Amino acid sequence: MNNPAAIKQFTKVIKDENQRLNNQVEKILQAAVLDKKALAFKKEGIDLHELIEVLAQVYQLKLKPNDEFTLQLKAGKAVVTGDKFHLSNAISNLLDNAIKYAKQEPHTIIIEVETNQQPEGVSISITDNGIGISKENQTQVFDKFYRVPNGNIHNVKGFGLGLSYVKEIVQQHKGTIQVQSKLQQNTTFTLFLPYEN
């Protein structure tokens, strides 16, 4: 900790490795969405609160000191049966989008993740205060290869596969996903995952 040069070097390695992994995940998402046979599931008991807390630690590192990332883990029973790798990637994709599509400075990024217990499962809501999605585009954001017009703002790149992948994963777990958004205000993605699927 007392060696700034070493910290800088290790930080660069972490950043480079992170980018490499992001590229690999993007390729996996592309292959998985294009060929559903690639989606091989390994079902196990998953504590969604533990999963979300781990992801929160990762994404908090991408934020500025004055940004806000809050967890409201309210579900009394948060263990579901599912594929940990794919569910982790799905939630990670939504968190990544919340940061990528945040308003540019001087705005403060605000992200809130909330879980709630439902009679048959758990709902997870991810809310941001980003650029939002128009009503016309909300019905299409889960379509394969769809990108919201002017989606390259902030140099955001991609294949338009992320949300299609998320929807596919949620549906494969017999769940649902919805989006609510207001332009230039906020976006909330809400997943519902049943306890058994």
Phi, psi and omega in degrees: 000340181265011182240090183304324181296319180293318179300316180298318180295312181295324178297319178296319179298315180298316181297316180296317179294322178298316179296320179297316179294321177301317179296319179295316180297319178301319179293321179295316179300317181298314181295319183294319181287324180289329182225100184299341178295340180286346181275085177265124184258140173241100186279138178203169176286129182235125173276104184297328178295316177297316180300314181294321180296320178295314179296323180299319179299320180294312186283336175296333179292339182272354184262160176280160183304326183270359176286161182238133176225109184240147177245131174237082185270089190261347183294125179290325177240112187244010181265123178238165175264127181184185178266113186297319182299310184288321178294322177298316179296322181295311180294321178300320179299318180292321178294319179298318178296321180301324179279315183299324184258023176289156176292148180289163179305149014269016183293146174269131177283131177233119179234133177230131176247126182231135173246149176219143178276132176248165181306323185248001183177206185235137172256142178235121178247132177241113184244137176231171177247040185277207188283345177078172181228131181293158181300322180298322184275341182298328181285347185247351188298339180268359180285142179300133178070004180281133175232134179300134178309140185066026181288356180271010178296154184061021182059034178281122181247160177165178182258358185074031183249341187304306183288330175295319177296315180302312180299317180298316180296315180298317181293324177296337176266015180062030180251189180224160174220139179226158176230139172229134184205151173231130182304136179061019179232296185193167174218137175233122171257130180239119177260145169239126179238122179288156179297319179237139178218000000 
